[in-house]
Amino acid sequence: MNDTVKSASLAPANAPAGRTPYSDWLQTDLLHSLQHPVSDHPGEYAWIVSAQVSELYWMLIIREIQAAQAQLRADDLAGACRTLRRVVAHQEPLNATWRSIAWMTPVDLLAILSCVGPRYGKDTALQGWTFRQMVYLLGIKQGEHLQHFLPQPQRWQQLSTALAQPSLYDDVLAHLGRQSFAVPVTALDRDFGVPYTPDQAVEKVWREVYAAPDRHRELQQLGETLADIAEGFCAWKHLHLMATRRTFGARPAYFGTEGIAWLLPTMNEIPFPELWSARGFIGDAPAVCPHASRQQHAPGNGTT
Ligand code: HEM
């Protein structure tokens, strides 16, 4: 192949001058124009990139969960499990974003934040819609957070819709119901916009799913994948809490009260509640042990 042919075959097919297929596809020029530090602190760029990467991963997780919900609604359990395994994978780099800002001391953080307020006004990450939509999809439905989106009517509407619609867990329960598990009607036919109330009957459903290792294998895989997702979510919250302790201490935050005191109760917001509470009796021997009756009737033990 001569040089003319070689360079012709490598020439971008559709990219206009000044761009390449790579930069067009991945929008690299746009992407790298989106970081605008407001302070002269050399670490602010790391903060912005770390937060923007988190934003991208939250959106990615939203899309995956929505895809898994569609698969569950079509009773495509294997497909839903595959999709949800990807969520577990995305949580790893998402949680690793904390490493990029782990070097921060309170002096570093305050040098940056003291310039953010005067430029943009009083901010809180509660004004971020991707995290809230992901949390709603995970089934933690707190309508009070919508107040932060009043200045963004389109996002307020989007989140109000997400609040009112079934979460991933609602779709899991509906799927279990269609598989003839005794999911109570009150768990299936309810106002999805209010916080979910855990139910002992649903605990029993999870116990039944896990009762025998060889039965309901795909459902057990679904349960374990949901447990992984819940763990990944709680790990993020733990890393966030520790970063807040390290860089902010017990200072008052957005609401004028101690930021840590606001965050601590949220650590108990663990998705898929009965999947966890049922573990208190999954694996226990049933009330009437089938082996006991077999022993009773075994030859030579004096019984008939
Ligand atoms: C390391 C410095 C950070 C501190 C001191 C901090 C502090 C806080 C505090 C005090 C809250 C409670 C609400 C408020 O008062 O604003 C909060 C909430 C939150 N922060 Fe941070 N934050 C930090 C970094 C980050 C980063 C890098 C992210 C991700 C981009 C983030 C995302 C969030 C989210 C999503 C919430 C809402 C949590 C929930 O609703 O459970 N924070 N943060």
Residues whose N, C-alpha, C, O or C-beta is under 5 A from the ligand:
A	BS01	HEM	A51 S54 T124 A125 L126 F131 A243 T244 T247 F248 A253 Y254 F255 G259 I260 W262 T266
